Amino acid sequence: MNRKKAVALKYEALKDTAPKVVAKGEGKIAEKIIKVAKEHGIPIKQDKELVELLSKLDIGEEIPIELYEVVARIFAYIYKYKT
């Protein structure tokens, strides 16, 4: 069975050195993360491979340097979406 997974990232340019995992889960928790994001107008980007990698991180942990490029592309996508 392939359960739905979700990971939420947060990045504050003047405060953080890298994006951090602020929520993660699978199944009903993943559905709740997605629901809350939608309710607050937070863009959602689906990427199964990335969510697998990010779900291995702890909440509050910064993403590793190896994921900077792909996460930067997602933040660029979100920036375009919001403007």
PyMOL Python script that loads the backbone (N, CA, C, O; Angstrom):
from pymol import cmd

cmd.read_pdbstr("""\
ATOM      1  N   MET A   1       0.840  -1.180   0.000  1.00  0.00           N
ATOM      2  CA  MET A   1       0.000   0.000   0.000  1.00  0.00           C
ATOM      3  C   MET A   1       0.888   1.247   0.000  1.00  0.00           C
ATOM      4  O   MET A   1       1.835   1.350   0.779  1.00  0.00           O
ATOM      5  N   ASN A   2       0.571   2.168  -0.867  1.00  0.00           N
ATOM      6  CA  ASN A   2       1.350   3.404  -1.001  1.00  0.00           C
ATOM      7  C   ASN A   2       0.588   4.542  -0.322  1.00  0.00           C
ATOM      8  O   ASN A   2      -0.378   5.063  -0.880  1.00  0.00           O
ATOM      9  N   ARG A   3       1.016   4.925   0.869  1.00  0.00           N
ATOM     10  CA  ARG A   3       0.339   5.978   1.630  1.00  0.00           C
ATOM     11  C   ARG A   3       0.802   7.349   1.188  1.00  0.00           C
ATOM     12  O   ARG A   3       1.964   7.551   0.836  1.00  0.00           O
ATOM     13  N   LYS A   4      -0.131   8.289   1.213  1.00  0.00           N
ATOM     14  CA  LYS A   4       0.183   9.679   0.875  1.00  0.00           C
ATOM     15  C   LYS A   4       1.134  10.236   1.923  1.00  0.00           C
ATOM     16  O   LYS A   4       0.968   9.984   3.117  1.00  0.00           O
ATOM     17  N   LYS A   5       2.142  11.002   1.469  1.00  0.00           N
ATOM     18  CA  LYS A   5       3.091  11.654   2.371  1.00  0.00           C
ATOM     19  C   LYS A   5       3.116  13.140   2.069  1.00  0.00           C
ATOM     20  O   LYS A   5       2.861  13.564   0.942  1.00  0.00           O
ATOM     21  N   ALA A   6       3.429  13.926   3.094  1.00  0.00           N
ATOM     22  CA  ALA A   6       3.551  15.375   2.922  1.00  0.00           C
ATOM     23  C   ALA A   6       4.634  15.901   3.858  1.00  0.00           C
ATOM     24  O   ALA A   6       4.816  15.416   4.974  1.00  0.00           O
ATOM     25  N   VAL A   7       5.346  16.913   3.359  1.00  0.00           N
ATOM     26  CA  VAL A   7       6.360  17.603   4.155  1.00  0.00           C
ATOM     27  C   VAL A   7       6.163  19.098   3.920  1.00  0.00           C
ATOM     28  O   VAL A   7       6.042  19.545   2.779  1.00  0.00           O
ATOM     29  N   ALA A   8       6.133  19.863   5.005  1.00  0.00           N
ATOM     30  CA  ALA A   8       6.005  21.317   4.905  1.00  0.00           C
ATOM     31  C   ALA A   8       7.345  21.950   5.251  1.00  0.00           C
ATOM     32  O   ALA A   8       7.992  21.583   6.232  1.00  0.00           O
ATOM     33  N   LEU A   9       7.747  22.909   4.424  1.00  0.00           N
ATOM     34  CA  LEU A   9       9.002  23.633   4.636  1.00  0.00           C
ATOM     35  C   LEU A   9       8.705  25.088   4.952  1.00  0.00           C
ATOM     36  O   LEU A   9       7.681  25.636   4.544  1.00  0.00           O
ATOM     37  N   LYS A  10       9.623  25.702   5.689  1.00  0.00           N
ATOM     38  CA  LYS A  10       9.522  27.129   5.993  1.00  0.00           C
ATOM     39  C   LYS A  10      10.905  27.739   5.808  1.00  0.00           C
ATOM     40  O   LYS A  10      11.924  27.147   6.164  1.00  0.00           O
ATOM     41  N   TYR A  11      10.906  28.943   5.239  1.00  0.00           N
ATOM     42  CA  TYR A  11      12.174  29.654   5.069  1.00  0.00           C
ATOM     43  C   TYR A  11      11.939  31.141   5.220  1.00  0.00           C
ATOM     44  O   TYR A  11      11.105  31.722   4.527  1.00  0.00           O
ATOM     45  N   GLU A  12      12.681  31.754   6.130  1.00  0.00           N
ATOM     46  CA  GLU A  12      12.642  33.204   6.301  1.00  0.00           C
ATOM     47  C   GLU A  12      14.018  33.731   5.923  1.00  0.00           C
ATOM     48  O   GLU A  12      15.004  33.473   6.613  1.00  0.00           O
ATOM     49  N   ALA A  13      14.075  34.469   4.826  1.00  0.00           N
ATOM     50  CA  ALA A  13      15.346  34.881   4.231  1.00  0.00           C
ATOM     51  C   ALA A  13      16.288  35.586   5.197  1.00  0.00           C
ATOM     52  O   ALA A  13      17.492  35.331   5.164  1.00  0.00           O
ATOM     53  N   LEU A  14      15.789  36.444   6.039  1.00  0.00           N
ATOM     54  CA  LEU A  14      16.672  37.193   6.931  1.00  0.00           C
ATOM     55  C   LEU A  14      16.965  36.458   8.234  1.00  0.00           C
ATOM     56  O   LEU A  14      17.807  36.898   9.017  1.00  0.00           O
ATOM     57  N   LYS A  15      16.284  35.354   8.470  1.00  0.00           N
ATOM     58  CA  LYS A  15      16.408  34.645   9.733  1.00  0.00           C
ATOM     59  C   LYS A  15      17.073  33.275   9.590  1.00  0.00           C
ATOM     60  O   LYS A  15      17.918  32.904  10.406  1.00  0.00           O
ATOM     61  N   ASP A  16      16.699  32.538   8.570  1.00  0.00           N
ATOM     62  CA  ASP A  16      17.156  31.160   8.403  1.00  0.00           C
ATOM     63  C   ASP A  16      18.326  31.053   7.431  1.00  0.00           C
ATOM     64  O   ASP A  16      18.429  31.826   6.479  1.00  0.00           O
ATOM     65  N   THR A  17      19.203  30.087   7.681  1.00  0.00           N
ATOM     66  CA  THR A  17      20.288  29.828   6.736  1.00  0.00           C
ATOM     67  C   THR A  17      19.837  28.888   5.631  1.00  0.00           C
ATOM     68  O   THR A  17      20.414  28.891   4.544  1.00  0.00           O
ATOM     69  N   ALA A  18      18.818  28.089   5.893  1.00  0.00           N
ATOM     70  CA  ALA A  18      18.272  27.159   4.897  1.00  0.00           C
ATOM     71  C   ALA A  18      16.828  26.848   5.277  1.00  0.00           C
ATOM     72  O   ALA A  18      16.436  27.027   6.430  1.00  0.00           O
ATOM     73  N   PRO A  19      16.031  26.379   4.305  1.00  0.00           N
ATOM     74  CA  PRO A  19      14.663  25.971   4.644  1.00  0.00           C
ATOM     75  C   PRO A  19      14.667  24.860   5.694  1.00  0.00           C
ATOM     76  O   PRO A  19      15.575  24.030   5.738  1.00  0.00           O
ATOM     77  N   LYS A  20      13.635  24.864   6.534  1.00  0.00           N
ATOM     78  CA  LYS A  20      13.508  23.875   7.598  1.00  0.00           C
ATOM     79  C   LYS A  20      12.214  23.087   7.431  1.00  0.00           C
ATOM     80  O   LYS A  20      11.227  23.602   6.906  1.00  0.00           O
ATOM     81  N   VAL A  21      12.227  21.859   7.874  1.00  0.00           N
ATOM     82  CA  VAL A  21      11.027  21.031   7.917  1.00  0.00           C
ATOM     83  C   VAL A  21      10.203  21.490   9.124  1.00  0.00           C
ATOM     84  O   VAL A  21      10.692  21.482  10.254  1.00  0.00           O
ATOM     85  N   VAL A  22       8.959  21.887   8.881  1.00  0.00           N
ATOM     86  CA  VAL A  22       8.111  22.337   9.980  1.00  0.00           C
ATOM     87  C   VAL A  22       6.950  21.382  10.250  1.00  0.00           C
ATOM     88  O   VAL A  22       6.302  21.470  11.293  1.00  0.00           O
ATOM     89  N   ALA A  23       6.689  20.477   9.323  1.00  0.00           N
ATOM     90  CA  ALA A  23       5.656  19.456   9.523  1.00  0.00           C
ATOM     91  C   ALA A  23       5.913  18.332   8.536  1.00  0.00           C
ATOM     92  O   ALA A  23       6.414  18.554   7.433  1.00  0.00           O
ATOM     93  N   LYS A  24       5.565  17.125   8.947  1.00  0.00           N
ATOM     94  CA  LYS A  24       5.683  15.993   8.040  1.00  0.00           C
ATOM     95  C   LYS A  24       4.779  14.881   8.541  1.00  0.00           C
ATOM     96  O   LYS A  24       4.451  14.807   9.725  1.00  0.00           O
ATOM     97  N   GLY A  25       4.386  14.024   7.618  1.00  0.00           N
ATOM     98  CA  GLY A  25       3.559  12.902   8.020  1.00  0.00           C
ATOM     99  C   GLY A  25       3.077  12.122   6.822  1.00  0.00           C
ATOM    100  O   GLY A  25       3.313  12.494   5.672  1.00  0.00           O
ATOM    101  N   GLU A  26       2.395  11.028   7.117  1.00  0.00           N
ATOM    102  CA  GLU A  26       1.807  10.225   6.057  1.00  0.00           C
ATOM    103  C   GLU A  26       0.390   9.832   6.451  1.00  0.00           C
ATOM    104  O   GLU A  26      -0.007   9.933   7.611  1.00  0.00           O
ATOM    105  N   GLY A  27      -0.352   9.385   5.456  1.00  0.00           N
ATOM    106  CA  GLY A  27      -1.742   9.005   5.707  1.00  0.00           C
ATOM    107  C   GLY A  27      -2.578  10.197   6.130  1.00  0.00           C
ATOM    108  O   GLY A  27      -2.573  11.234   5.468  1.00  0.00           O
ATOM    109  N   LYS A  28      -3.301  10.048   7.242  1.00  0.00           N
ATOM    110  CA  LYS A  28      -4.202  11.108   7.718  1.00  0.00           C
ATOM    111  C   LYS A  28      -3.443  12.382   8.103  1.00  0.00           C
ATOM    112  O   LYS A  28      -3.960  13.486   7.933  1.00  0.00           O
ATOM    113  N   ILE A  29      -2.227  12.232   8.618  1.00  0.00           N
ATOM    114  CA  ILE A  29      -1.428  13.419   8.963  1.00  0.00           C
ATOM    115  C   ILE A  29      -1.055  14.182   7.697  1.00  0.00           C
ATOM    116  O   ILE A  29      -1.118  15.411   7.675  1.00  0.00           O
ATOM    117  N   ALA A  30      -0.670  13.472   6.653  1.00  0.00           N
ATOM    118  CA  ALA A  30      -0.343  14.117   5.376  1.00  0.00           C
ATOM    119  C   ALA A  30      -1.563  14.845   4.828  1.00  0.00           C
ATOM    120  O   ALA A  30      -1.453  15.968   4.337  1.00  0.00           O
ATOM    121  N   GLU A  31      -2.724  14.205   4.914  1.00  0.00           N
ATOM    122  CA  GLU A  31      -3.957  14.839   4.441  1.00  0.00           C
ATOM    123  C   GLU A  31      -4.243  16.118   5.225  1.00  0.00           C
ATOM    124  O   GLU A  31      -4.693  17.106   4.645  1.00  0.00           O
ATOM    125  N   LYS A  32      -3.992  16.115   6.518  1.00  0.00           N
ATOM    126  CA  LYS A  32      -4.209  17.303   7.354  1.00  0.00           C
ATOM    127  C   LYS A  32      -3.238  18.426   6.978  1.00  0.00           C
ATOM    128  O   LYS A  32      -3.628  19.591   6.897  1.00  0.00           O
ATOM    129  N   ILE A  33      -1.966  18.064   6.749  1.00  0.00           N
ATOM    130  CA  ILE A  33      -0.973  19.066   6.333  1.00  0.00           C
ATOM    131  C   ILE A  33      -1.418  19.733   5.038  1.00  0.00           C
ATOM    132  O   ILE A  33      -1.354  20.956   4.906  1.00  0.00           O
ATOM    133  N   ILE A  34      -1.865  18.931   4.091  1.00  0.00           N
ATOM    134  CA  ILE A  34      -2.312  19.454   2.794  1.00  0.00           C
ATOM    135  C   ILE A  34      -3.557  20.313   2.962  1.00  0.00           C
ATOM    136  O   ILE A  34      -3.668  21.374   2.348  1.00  0.00           O
ATOM    137  N   LYS A  35      -4.493  19.863   3.790  1.00  0.00           N
ATOM    138  CA  LYS A  35      -5.727  20.627   4.032  1.00  0.00           C
ATOM    139  C   LYS A  35      -5.411  21.991   4.647  1.00  0.00           C
ATOM    140  O   LYS A  35      -5.949  23.006   4.204  1.00  0.00           O
ATOM    141  N   VAL A  36      -4.555  22.023   5.650  1.00  0.00           N
ATOM    142  CA  VAL A  36      -4.188  23.283   6.301  1.00  0.00           C
ATOM    143  C   VAL A  36      -3.485  24.212   5.307  1.00  0.00           C
ATOM    144  O   VAL A  36      -3.745  25.415   5.289  1.00  0.00           O
ATOM    145  N   ALA A  37      -2.609  23.664   4.496  1.00  0.00           N
ATOM    146  CA  ALA A  37      -1.922  24.476   3.484  1.00  0.00           C
ATOM    147  C   ALA A  37      -2.932  25.114   2.529  1.00  0.00           C
ATOM    148  O   ALA A  37      -2.844  26.304   2.227  1.00  0.00           O
ATOM    149  N   LYS A  38      -3.879  24.322   2.064  1.00  0.00           N
ATOM    150  CA  LYS A  38      -4.901  24.846   1.147  1.00  0.00           C
ATOM    151  C   LYS A  38      -5.750  25.921   1.820  1.00  0.00           C
ATOM    152  O   LYS A  38      -6.058  26.946   1.211  1.00  0.00           O
ATOM    153  N   GLU A  39      -6.128  25.686   3.076  1.00  0.00           N
ATOM    154  CA  GLU A  39      -6.948  26.654   3.803  1.00  0.00           C
ATOM    155  C   GLU A  39      -6.247  27.999   3.975  1.00  0.00           C
ATOM    156  O   GLU A  39      -6.899  29.040   4.060  1.00  0.00           O
ATOM    157  N   HIS A  40      -4.922  27.970   4.025  1.00  0.00           N
ATOM    158  CA  HIS A  40      -4.152  29.195   4.226  1.00  0.00           C
ATOM    159  C   HIS A  40      -3.533  29.737   2.931  1.00  0.00           C
ATOM    160  O   HIS A  40      -2.710  30.651   2.963  1.00  0.00           O
ATOM    161  N   GLY A  41      -3.934  29.173   1.810  1.00  0.00           N
ATOM    162  CA  GLY A  41      -3.452  29.654   0.524  1.00  0.00           C
ATOM    163  C   GLY A  41      -1.974  29.380   0.278  1.00  0.00           C
ATOM    164  O   GLY A  41      -1.327  30.086  -0.495  1.00  0.00           O
ATOM    165  N   ILE A  42      -1.449  28.368   0.929  1.00  0.00           N
ATOM    166  CA  ILE A  42      -0.045  28.005   0.750  1.00  0.00           C
ATOM    167  C   ILE A  42       0.060  27.091  -0.463  1.00  0.00           C
ATOM    168  O   ILE A  42      -0.597  26.050  -0.510  1.00  0.00           O
ATOM    169  N   PRO A  43       0.872  27.463  -1.440  1.00  0.00           N
ATOM    170  CA  PRO A  43       1.016  26.638  -2.632  1.00  0.00           C
ATOM    171  C   PRO A  43       1.560  25.244  -2.295  1.00  0.00           C
ATOM    172  O   PRO A  43       2.361  25.073  -1.376  1.00  0.00           O
ATOM    173  N   ILE A  44       1.103  24.268  -3.062  1.00  0.00           N
ATOM    174  CA  ILE A  44       1.524  22.883  -2.870  1.00  0.00           C
ATOM    175  C   ILE A  44       2.189  22.406  -4.151  1.00  0.00           C
ATOM    176  O   ILE A  44       1.653  22.578  -5.246  1.00  0.00           O
ATOM    177  N   LYS A  45       3.339  21.818  -4.003  1.00  0.00           N
ATOM    178  CA  LYS A  45       4.082  21.267  -5.143  1.00  0.00           C
ATOM    179  C   LYS A  45       4.267  19.782  -4.893  1.00  0.00           C
ATOM    180  O   LYS A  45       4.833  19.390  -3.873  1.00  0.00           O
ATOM    181  N   GLN A  46       3.799  18.960  -5.805  1.00  0.00           N
ATOM    182  CA  GLN A  46       3.942  17.511  -5.650  1.00  0.00           C
ATOM    183  C   GLN A  46       5.250  17.041  -6.269  1.00  0.00           C
ATOM    184  O   GLN A  46       5.552  17.349  -7.422  1.00  0.00           O
ATOM    185  N   ASP A  47       6.023  16.291  -5.488  1.00  0.00           N
ATOM    186  CA  ASP A  47       7.279  15.706  -5.954  1.00  0.00           C
ATOM    187  C   ASP A  47       7.569  14.502  -5.064  1.00  0.00           C
ATOM    188  O   ASP A  47       8.120  14.643  -3.972  1.00  0.00           O
ATOM    189  N   LYS A  48       7.192  13.318  -5.542  1.00  0.00           N
ATOM    190  CA  LYS A  48       7.293  12.101  -4.724  1.00  0.00           C
ATOM    191  C   LYS A  48       8.720  11.812  -4.277  1.00  0.00           C
ATOM    192  O   LYS A  48       8.942  11.424  -3.130  1.00  0.00           O
ATOM    193  N   GLU A  49       9.677  11.993  -5.160  1.00  0.00           N
ATOM    194  CA  GLU A  49      11.073  11.709  -4.801  1.00  0.00           C
ATOM    195  C   GLU A  49      11.567  12.661  -3.713  1.00  0.00           C
ATOM    196  O   GLU A  49      12.232  12.243  -2.766  1.00  0.00           O
ATOM    197  N   LEU A  50      11.236  13.937  -3.859  1.00  0.00           N
ATOM    198  CA  LEU A  50      11.685  14.923  -2.872  1.00  0.00           C
ATOM    199  C   LEU A  50      11.019  14.691  -1.519  1.00  0.00           C
ATOM    200  O   LEU A  50      11.677  14.786  -0.482  1.00  0.00           O
ATOM    201  N   VAL A  51       9.728  14.391  -1.518  1.00  0.00           N
ATOM    202  CA  VAL A  51       9.052  14.167  -0.239  1.00  0.00           C
ATOM    203  C   VAL A  51       9.638  12.946   0.470  1.00  0.00           C
ATOM    204  O   VAL A  51       9.687  12.913   1.699  1.00  0.00           O
ATOM    205  N   GLU A  52      10.077  11.953  -0.282  1.00  0.00           N
ATOM    206  CA  GLU A  52      10.728  10.793   0.338  1.00  0.00           C
ATOM    207  C   GLU A  52      12.015  11.217   1.046  1.00  0.00           C
ATOM    208  O   GLU A  52      12.278  10.791   2.171  1.00  0.00           O
ATOM    209  N   LEU A  53      12.809  12.049   0.390  1.00  0.00           N
ATOM    210  CA  LEU A  53      14.061  12.516   0.986  1.00  0.00           C
ATOM    211  C   LEU A  53      13.798  13.430   2.188  1.00  0.00           C
ATOM    212  O   LEU A  53      14.436  13.291   3.231  1.00  0.00           O
ATOM    213  N   LEU A  54      12.864  14.355   2.033  1.00  0.00           N
ATOM    214  CA  LEU A  54      12.577  15.305   3.105  1.00  0.00           C
ATOM    215  C   LEU A  54      11.922  14.634   4.312  1.00  0.00           C
ATOM    216  O   LEU A  54      12.102  15.081   5.445  1.00  0.00           O
ATOM    217  N   SER A  55      11.176  13.581   4.075  1.00  0.00           N
ATOM    218  CA  SER A  55      10.490  12.913   5.187  1.00  0.00           C
ATOM    219  C   SER A  55      11.460  12.197   6.118  1.00  0.00           C
ATOM    220  O   SER A  55      11.086  11.812   7.225  1.00  0.00           O
ATOM    221  N   LYS A  56      12.694  12.016   5.682  1.00  0.00           N
ATOM    222  CA  LYS A  56      13.719  11.396   6.532  1.00  0.00           C
ATOM    223  C   LYS A  56      14.315  12.389   7.527  1.00  0.00           C
ATOM    224  O   LYS A  56      14.996  11.995   8.474  1.00  0.00           O
ATOM    225  N   LEU A  57      14.054  13.688   7.305  1.00  0.00           N
ATOM    226  CA  LEU A  57      14.571  14.724   8.196  1.00  0.00           C
ATOM    227  C   LEU A  57      13.655  14.880   9.406  1.00  0.00           C
ATOM    228  O   LEU A  57      12.472  14.541   9.349  1.00  0.00           O
ATOM    229  N   ASP A  58      14.208  15.390  10.489  1.00  0.00           N
ATOM    230  CA  ASP A  58      13.421  15.664  11.685  1.00  0.00           C
ATOM    231  C   ASP A  58      12.748  17.026  11.566  1.00  0.00           C
ATOM    232  O   ASP A  58      13.226  17.902  10.845  1.00  0.00           O
ATOM    233  N   ILE A  59      11.648  17.198  12.270  1.00  0.00           N
ATOM    234  CA  ILE A  59      10.990  18.501  12.311  1.00  0.00           C
ATOM    235  C   ILE A  59      11.943  19.496  12.975  1.00  0.00           C
ATOM    236  O   ILE A  59      12.521  19.218  14.026  1.00  0.00           O
ATOM    237  N   GLY A  60      12.094  20.660  12.340  1.00  0.00           N
ATOM    238  CA  GLY A  60      13.018  21.682  12.824  1.00  0.00           C
ATOM    239  C   GLY A  60      14.390  21.588  12.170  1.00  0.00           C
ATOM    240  O   GLY A  60      15.211  22.493  12.321  1.00  0.00           O
ATOM    241  N   GLU A  61      14.645  20.507  11.449  1.00  0.00           N
ATOM    242  CA  GLU A  61      15.945  20.306  10.816  1.00  0.00           C
ATOM    243  C   GLU A  61      16.011  21.046   9.480  1.00  0.00           C
ATOM    244  O   GLU A  61      15.055  21.040   8.705  1.00  0.00           O
ATOM    245  N   GLU A  62      17.150  21.681   9.227  1.00  0.00           N
ATOM    246  CA  GLU A  62      17.363  22.339   7.933  1.00  0.00           C
ATOM    247  C   GLU A  62      17.605  21.286   6.867  1.00  0.00           C
ATOM    248  O   GLU A  62      18.132  20.207   7.139  1.00  0.00           O
ATOM    249  N   ILE A  63      17.204  21.628   5.638  1.00  0.00           N
ATOM    250  CA  ILE A  63      17.453  20.688   4.546  1.00  0.00           C
ATOM    251  C   ILE A  63      18.961  20.598   4.302  1.00  0.00           C
ATOM    252  O   ILE A  63      19.683  21.573   4.510  1.00  0.00           O
ATOM    253  N   PRO A  64      19.437  19.431   3.859  1.00  0.00           N
ATOM    254  CA  PRO A  64      20.864  19.302   3.576  1.00  0.00           C
ATOM    255  C   PRO A  64      21.242  20.047   2.305  1.00  0.00           C
ATOM    256  O   PRO A  64      20.408  20.280   1.431  1.00  0.00           O
ATOM    257  N   ILE A  65      22.500  20.412   2.222  1.00  0.00           N
ATOM    258  CA  ILE A  65      23.002  21.185   1.074  1.00  0.00           C
ATOM    259  C   ILE A  65      22.730  20.476  -0.259  1.00  0.00           C
ATOM    260  O   ILE A  65      22.563  21.129  -1.289  1.00  0.00           O
ATOM    261  N   GLU A  66      22.687  19.168  -0.233  1.00  0.00           N
ATOM    262  CA  GLU A  66      22.430  18.398  -1.461  1.00  0.00           C
ATOM    263  C   GLU A  66      21.043  18.669  -2.039  1.00  0.00           C
ATOM    264  O   GLU A  66      20.807  18.418  -3.221  1.00  0.00           O
ATOM    265  N   LEU A  67      20.134  19.175  -1.228  1.00  0.00           N
ATOM    266  CA  LEU A  67      18.776  19.447  -1.698  1.00  0.00           C
ATOM    267  C   LEU A  67      18.520  20.926  -1.966  1.00  0.00           C
ATOM    268  O   LEU A  67      17.414  21.296  -2.361  1.00  0.00           O
ATOM    269  N   TYR A  68      19.514  21.770  -1.761  1.00  0.00           N
ATOM    270  CA  TYR A  68      19.331  23.216  -1.961  1.00  0.00           C
ATOM    271  C   TYR A  68      18.792  23.540  -3.353  1.00  0.00           C
ATOM    272  O   TYR A  68      17.833  24.300  -3.484  1.00  0.00           O
ATOM    273  N   GLU A  69      19.400  22.971  -4.390  1.00  0.00           N
ATOM    274  CA  GLU A  69      19.021  23.338  -5.757  1.00  0.00           C
ATOM    275  C   GLU A  69      17.569  22.983  -6.063  1.00  0.00           C
ATOM    276  O   GLU A  69      16.825  23.811  -6.590  1.00  0.00           O
ATOM    277  N   VAL A  70      17.166  21.766  -5.738  1.00  0.00           N
ATOM    278  CA  VAL A  70      15.798  21.355  -6.045  1.00  0.00           C
ATOM    279  C   VAL A  70      14.787  22.124  -5.199  1.00  0.00           C
ATOM    280  O   VAL A  70      13.716  22.472  -5.696  1.00  0.00           O
ATOM    281  N   VAL A  71      15.099  22.393  -3.945  1.00  0.00           N
ATOM    282  CA  VAL A  71      14.189  23.156  -3.095  1.00  0.00           C
ATOM    283  C   VAL A  71      14.138  24.616  -3.561  1.00  0.00           C
ATOM    284  O   VAL A  71      13.083  25.248  -3.507  1.00  0.00           O
ATOM    285  N   ALA A  72      15.264  25.145  -4.014  1.00  0.00           N
ATOM    286  CA  ALA A  72      15.274  26.515  -4.547  1.00  0.00           C
ATOM    287  C   ALA A  72      14.349  26.625  -5.759  1.00  0.00           C
ATOM    288  O   ALA A  72      13.669  27.636  -5.933  1.00  0.00           O
ATOM    289  N   ARG A  73      14.324  25.596  -6.588  1.00  0.00           N
ATOM    290  CA  ARG A  73      13.416  25.600  -7.737  1.00  0.00           C
ATOM    291  C   ARG A  73      11.953  25.620  -7.278  1.00  0.00           C
ATOM    292  O   ARG A  73      11.114  26.286  -7.884  1.00  0.00           O
ATOM    293  N   ILE A  74      11.667  24.898  -6.224  1.00  0.00           N
ATOM    294  CA  ILE A  74      10.300  24.877  -5.702  1.00  0.00           C
ATOM    295  C   ILE A  74       9.931  26.234  -5.122  1.00  0.00           C
ATOM    296  O   ILE A  74       8.825  26.724  -5.351  1.00  0.00           O
ATOM    297  N   PHE A  75      10.846  26.850  -4.370  1.00  0.00           N
ATOM    298  CA  PHE A  75      10.561  28.180  -3.840  1.00  0.00           C
ATOM    299  C   PHE A  75      10.400  29.193  -4.981  1.00  0.00           C
ATOM    300  O   PHE A  75       9.588  30.111  -4.868  1.00  0.00           O
ATOM    301  N   ALA A  76      11.140  29.046  -6.054  1.00  0.00           N
ATOM    302  CA  ALA A  76      10.972  29.924  -7.215  1.00  0.00           C
ATOM    303  C   ALA A  76       9.590  29.716  -7.835  1.00  0.00           C
ATOM    304  O   ALA A  76       8.931  30.676  -8.235  1.00  0.00           O
ATOM    305  N   TYR A  77       9.157  28.459  -7.912  1.00  0.00           N
ATOM    306  CA  TYR A  77       7.821  28.141  -8.421  1.00  0.00           C
ATOM    307  C   TYR A  77       6.759  28.820  -7.548  1.00  0.00           C
ATOM    308  O   TYR A  77       5.809  29.411  -8.061  1.00  0.00           O
ATOM    309  N   ILE A  78       6.929  28.730  -6.240  1.00  0.00           N
ATOM    310  CA  ILE A  78       5.975  29.326  -5.312  1.00  0.00           C
ATOM    311  C   ILE A  78       5.956  30.851  -5.456  1.00  0.00           C
ATOM    312  O   ILE A  78       4.895  31.475  -5.440  1.00  0.00           O
ATOM    313  N   TYR A  79       7.143  31.434  -5.596  1.00  0.00           N
ATOM    314  CA  TYR A  79       7.234  32.886  -5.759  1.00  0.00           C
ATOM    315  C   TYR A  79       6.480  33.325  -7.016  1.00  0.00           C
ATOM    316  O   TYR A  79       5.752  34.318  -6.989  1.00  0.00           O
ATOM    317  N   LYS A  80       6.654  32.590  -8.111  1.00  0.00           N
ATOM    318  CA  LYS A  80       5.937  32.914  -9.349  1.00  0.00           C
ATOM    319  C   LYS A  80       4.431  32.772  -9.152  1.00  0.00           C
ATOM    320  O   LYS A  80       3.645  33.583  -9.641  1.00  0.00           O
ATOM    321  N   TYR A  81       4.048  31.726  -8.428  1.00  0.00           N
ATOM    322  CA  TYR A  81       2.637  31.450  -8.171  1.00  0.00           C
ATOM    323  C   TYR A  81       1.990  32.590  -7.393  1.00  0.00           C
ATOM    324  O   TYR A  81       0.849  32.960  -7.668  1.00  0.00           O
ATOM    325  N   LYS A  82       2.708  33.143  -6.429  1.00  0.00           N
ATOM    326  CA  LYS A  82       2.162  34.196  -5.564  1.00  0.00           C
ATOM    327  C   LYS A  82       2.135  35.564  -6.228  1.00  0.00           C
ATOM    328  O   LYS A  82       1.368  36.431  -5.808  1.00  0.00           O
ATOM    329  N   THR A  83       2.955  35.781  -7.260  1.00  0.00           N
ATOM    330  CA  THR A  83       2.995  37.106  -7.887  1.00  0.00           C
ATOM    331  C   THR A  83       2.130  37.192  -9.104  1.00  0.00           C
ATOM    332  O   THR A  83       2.061  38.245  -9.739  1.00  0.00           O
TER     333      THR A  83
END
""", "prot")
cmd.dss("prot")
cmd.show_as("cartoon", "prot")
cmd.util.cbc("prot")
cmd.orient("prot")
